[in-house]
Amino acid sequence: MSLSLLAILLLSVPDVRGIQPVDISSPDTDAAGTYVSARPRAYAQVRIEKRVIIRVPRQRPSSLAPRADFSQEIPQQTYKEKKIGKCLPMDNILGVQMFADQYLDLLTRDRKRIRAQLEENCPSRSFYSGFYMEKSGDGKICAGRDILHSRTGAKCEIERFRELVPRR
């Protein structure tokens, strides 16, 4: 048994100050010679749970990167929204950028930009430093099911996802 598992088991044993020990070295017997316990046996239960929390950091917009020539203005990229499914793989999300009001733009490993619409009365500015999400059993983050947790304490459900496709 590894030392860390042993430490976890020892730390998770309940408080036994109120439990009386049972003396099994001299058992009481009845006339038939069968064992009769004078005190109830004490049992302890250990429960080990595993929770995985994923942190999604804020990504700075690339337009804030330093440039050599400040006289030229970089045109803002415009996007059109395209319907996608209700779920995204959690492992594919690299970062998040605030957009406006109730929208967060998720940046993915495959260089896509996915817009997540948050539930009503949930401002995106609460997620200025990114968010946390609990890893689900299927490994996906789904609209209408999963909740995003901001570092400031806000909790918001995602209403829907849309893929942002650059306009040409």
C-alpha positions in Angstrom: 0.0 0.0 0.0 1.4 3.4 -0.9 2.3 5.9 1.8 -0.1 8.5 0.4 -3.1 6.1 0.3 -2.3 5.1 3.9 -2.2 8.7 4.9 -5.6 9.4 3.3 -7.1 6.4 5.0 -5.7 7.4 8.4 -7.0 11.0 8.0 -10.4 9.9 6.9 -11.1 7.7 10.0 -14.0 9.1 12.0 -13.7 10.5 15.5 -13.7 7.5 17.9 -13.7 9.3 21.2 -17.3 8.3 21.9 -16.9 4.6 20.9 -16.0 2.1 23.6 -13.5 -0.6 22.6 -14.7 -4.2 22.5 -12.6 -6.7 24.4 -12.4 -9.8 22.3 -9.6 -11.5 24.3 -12.1 -12.8 27.0 -15.4 -13.3 25.3 -18.5 -13.9 27.4 -20.2 -17.2 26.7 -23.6 -18.5 27.6 -24.5 -21.9 28.9 -24.2 -23.4 25.4 -20.7 -22.0 24.9 -21.7 -19.5 22.2 -20.2 -16.1 22.2 -22.4 -13.3 23.6 -21.2 -9.7 23.1 -21.8 -7.4 26.1 -21.3 -4.3 24.0 -22.2 -3.6 20.4 -19.4 -3.8 17.9 -18.1 -0.6 16.5 -17.8 -0.2 12.8 -16.1 2.6 10.8 -16.7 3.5 7.2 -14.3 5.2 4.9 -15.5 7.0 1.8 -13.1 8.2 -0.8 -14.4 10.5 -3.5 -12.6 11.9 -6.5 -13.5 15.3 -8.0 -11.7 16.8 -11.0 -11.9 20.5 -11.5 -10.7 22.0 -14.8 -9.5 25.6 -14.9 -10.0 27.5 -18.1 -7.8 30.7 -18.2 -8.5 34.0 -19.8 -6.8 34.6 -23.1 -5.8 38.0 -24.1 -7.0 39.2 -27.5 -4.2 39.0 -30.1 -4.8 42.7 -31.1 -3.3 43.7 -27.7 0.1 42.2 -28.7 2.8 44.8 -29.2 3.3 46.1 -32.7 6.2 47.8 -34.3 4.1 50.3 -36.3 1.4 52.0 -34.2 0.3 54.2 -37.0 -1.5 51.4 -38.8 -4.8 50.3 -37.4 -5.6 46.6 -37.6 -9.1 45.9 -38.8 -11.3 44.1 -36.4 -12.2 40.6 -37.5 -16.0 40.0 -37.9 -17.7 36.7 -37.5 -20.9 35.0 -38.3 -22.5 32.5 -36.0 -23.0 28.9 -37.1 -25.1 26.3 -35.2 -23.3 23.5 -33.5 -24.3 20.8 -31.1 -25.2 21.1 -27.4 -21.9 19.7 -26.2 -18.2 20.3 -26.6 -15.2 18.1 -25.4 -13.8 19.7 -22.3 -10.2 18.8 -23.1 -10.5 20.8 -26.3 -11.0 24.2 -24.6 -7.8 26.2 -24.2 -9.0 29.6 -23.0 -11.8 32.1 -22.8 -12.4 35.7 -23.8 -15.2 38.0 -22.6 -17.4 39.2 -25.4 -20.4 41.2 -24.3 -23.2 41.0 -21.8 -24.0 37.3 -21.5 -21.4 35.9 -24.0 -18.1 34.2 -23.5 -15.8 33.2 -26.5 -14.2 29.8 -25.9 -10.9 29.2 -27.8 -10.2 25.6 -28.8 -7.1 23.5 -29.5 -8.2 23.2 -33.2 -8.2 27.0 -33.5 -12.0 27.4 -33.4 -13.8 30.1 -31.6 -17.0 29.0 -29.9 -19.5 31.5 -28.4 -21.2 30.4 -25.2 -24.4 32.3 -24.3 -24.8 32.4 -20.5 -28.2 32.2 -18.8 -30.2 35.4 -18.3 -28.9 37.7 -15.5 -25.4 36.2 -15.7 -22.9 38.9 -16.8 -19.8 37.7 -18.7 -17.7 40.3 -16.8 -17.8 37.9 -13.8 -15.5 35.6 -15.8 -12.8 38.2 -16.4 -10.1 35.8 -15.1 -11.4 32.6 -16.6 -13.6 29.9 -15.1 -13.7 26.5 -13.5 -15.9 23.6 -14.4 -16.2 20.2 -12.9 -15.3 17.3 -15.2 -18.3 15.3 -16.2 -18.5 11.6 -16.7 -18.7 11.9 -20.5 -15.8 14.4 -20.7 -18.0 17.1 -22.3 -19.4 20.5 -21.4 -23.0 20.7 -22.4 -25.5 23.6 -22.8 -28.4 23.3 -20.4 -26.5 20.9 -18.1 -23.1 22.2 -16.9 -22.4 25.2 -14.7 -19.3 27.5 -15.0 -17.8 28.8 -11.8 -16.0 32.1 -11.9 -13.1 32.9 -9.5 -15.3 35.7 -8.0 -18.0 33.2 -6.9 -20.5 33.5 -9.8 -22.2 30.4 -11.1 -23.8 30.4 -14.5 -25.3 27.8 -16.8 -24.7 27.8 -20.5 -27.8 28.4 -22.6 -26.3 27.5 -26.0 -23.1 27.2 -28.1 -22.4 28.8 -31.6 -19.3 28.4 -33.7 -17.9 31.7 -34.9 -16.8 31.6 -38.6 -14.7 34.5 -39.9 -16.5 36.6 -42.6 -14.5 37.1 -45.8 
